[in-house]
């Protein structure tokens, strides 16, 4: 069992080195395409390094499959020790990282290839390349959708500005109503004060008249005696 584990470990190291080298080369091609987008035709062929991208991708996929198979066999052979479990986990993580890096590079290459066909084709007749035609139609639909979305956003912004203007007008009207209400309350208070003062004056006048009448009656009665 130990000898079987050692054999699998050596196989995994070989595949790991191969994947590291080939994925680095594939990622370098992807970065090169990202830095310089060119168009190629029969008179200006693709460089040999870029012509091998497809073959390199196939080799990477084969090595990834081999590493996955080795990991499965290592899992079946593992005796449960911490060292073997740690190594098994390491190769699982390596397989995941290699696979993600490969997919990112492949996606970048596909995007740049589509960009070449869309923006830098040298064919005078777009129908020469059906795939490019489909991409151009898709781009046209996307541009149309973007224009519609832009118009919708402009309409929404205009509606928003109109609503904000109406809100400002309502706030101004509310402020005026509040001011009028405050003024009315002040007037009511003043009227109440005037009413109370008038009532007080009337009471004073009535008391004065009553006092005068009482004094007159007292003086008349007193003078007869």
Secondary structure, DSSP 8 states (H G I E B T S, - for coil): -HHHHHHHHHHHHHHHHHHHHHHHHHHHHHHHHHH------SSS---HHHHTHHHHHHHHHHHHHHHHHHHHHHHHH--S-HHHHHHHHHHHHHHHHHHHHHHHHHHHHHHHHHHHHHHS---SSGGG-HHHHHHHHHHHHHHHHHHHHHHHHHHHHHHHHHHHHHHHHHHHHHHHHHHHHHHHHHHHHHHHHHHHHHHHHHHHHHHHHHHHHHHHHHHHHHHH-
